[in-house]
Amino acid sequence: MPQPLHTVHVRVNDAATGQPTPVRIRFTDAEGKYYAPFGRLTDISPELGFEVGGNLLLEDKCFAYIDGLCEI
């Protein structure tokens, strides 16, 4: 039976200020499956000029840019 999925709230703080800070981030499970923040794409087009809305495909791996806070 598959494990139920849960919402994870993520906050990345600047060490000096304690405030959320923008970062490029990647969430995966043990097998390497990518989990995008809510509202983001999990599959990103490798085509040049294709709008990816705050996501990045780098060396065949998906990343998301966040403002320091997100949910997955």
Contact map, one row per residue, 1 for C-alpha under 8 A:
111000000000000000000000000000000000000000000000000000000000000000000000
111100000000000000000000000000000000000000000000000000000000000000000000
111110000000000000000000000000000000000000000000000000000000000000000000
011111000000000000000000000000000000000000000000000000000000000000000000
001111100000000000000000000000000000000000000000000000000000000000000000
000111110000000000000000000000000000000000000000000000000000000000000000
000011111000000000000000000000000000000000000000000000000000000000000011
000001111100000000000000000000000000000000000000000000000000000000000011
000000111110000000000000000000000000000000000000000000000000000000001111
000000011111000000000000000000000000000000000000000000000000000000011111
000000001111100000010000000000000000000000000000000000000000000000011100
000000000111110000011110000000000000000000000000000000000000000000011000
000000000011111011111000000000000000000000000000000000000000000000010000
000000000001111111111000000000000000000000000000000000000000000000000000
000000000000111111100000000000000000000000000000000000000000000000000000
000000000000011111000000000000000000000000000000000000000000000000000000
000000000000111111100000000000000000000000000000000000000000000000000000
000000000000111111110000000000000000000000000000000000000000000000000000
000000000000111011111000000000000000000000000000000000000000000000000000
000000000011110001111100000000000000000000000000000000000000000000111000
000000000001110000111110000000000000000000000000000000000000000000110000
000000000001000000011111000000000000000000000000000000000000000011110000
000000000001000000001111100000000000000000000000000000000000000011110000
000000000000000000000111110000000000000000000000000000000000001111000000
000000000000000000000011111000000000000000000000000000000000001111000000
000000000000000000000001111100000111000000000000000000000000011100000000
000000000000000000000000111110000111000000000000000000000000001000000000
000000000000000000000000011111111110000000000000000000000000000000000000
000000000000000000000000001111111110000000000000000000000000000000000000
000000000000000000000000000111111000000000000000000000000000000000000000
000000000000000000000000000111111000000000000000000000000000000000000000
000000000000000000000000000111111100000000000000000000000000000000000000
000000000000000000000000000111111110000000000000000000000000000000000000
000000000000000000000000011110011111000001000000000000000000010000000000
000000000000000000000000011110001111100001000000000000000000000000000001
000000000000000000000000011000000111111111000000000000000000001100000001
000000000000000000000000000000000011111100000000000000000000000100000111
000000000000000000000000000000000001111100000000000000000000000000000111
000000000000000000000000000000000001111110000000000000000000000000000000
000000000000000000000000000000000001111111000000000011100000000100000000
000000000000000000000000000000000001001111110000000100100000000000000000
000000000000000000000000000000000111000111110000000000000000010000000000
000000000000000000000000000000000000000011111000000000000000010000000000
000000000000000000000000000000000000000011111100000100111000010000000000
000000000000000000000000000000000000000000111110010100001000000000000000
000000000000000000000000000000000000000000011111010000001000000000000000
000000000000000000000000000000000000000000001111110000000000000000000000
000000000000000000000000000000000000000000000111110000000000000000000000
000000000000000000000000000000000000000000000011111000000000000000000000
000000000000000000000000000000000000000000001111111100000000000000000000
000000000000000000000000000000000000000000000000111110000000000000000000
000000000000000000000000000000000000000010011000011111110000000000000000
000000000000000000000000000000000000000100000000001111100000000000000000
000000000000000000000000000000000000000100000000000111110000000111000000
000000000000000000000000000000000000000110010000000111111000011110000000
000000000000000000000000000000000000000000010000000101111100011110000000
000000000000000000000000000000000000000000011100000000111111111000000000
000000000000000000000000000000000000000000000000000000011111111000000000
000000000000000000000000000000000000000000000000000000001111100000000000
000000000000000000000000000000000000000000000000000000001111110000000000
000000000000000000000000000000000000000000000000000000001111111000000000
000000000000000000000000010000000100000001110000000000111101111100000000
000000000000000000000001111000000001000000000000000000111100111110000000
000000000000000000000001110000000001100100000000000001110000011111000000
000000000000000000000111100000000000000000000000000001110000001111100000
000000000000000000000111100000000000000000000000000001000000000111111100
000000000000000000011110000000000000000000000000000000000000000011111100
000000000111100000011110000000000000000000000000000000000000000001111100
000000001111000000010000000000000000000000000000000000000000000001111110
000000001110000000000000000000000000110000000000000000000000000001111111
000000111100000000000000000000000000110000000000000000000000000000001111
000000111100000000000000000000000011110000000000000000000000000000000111
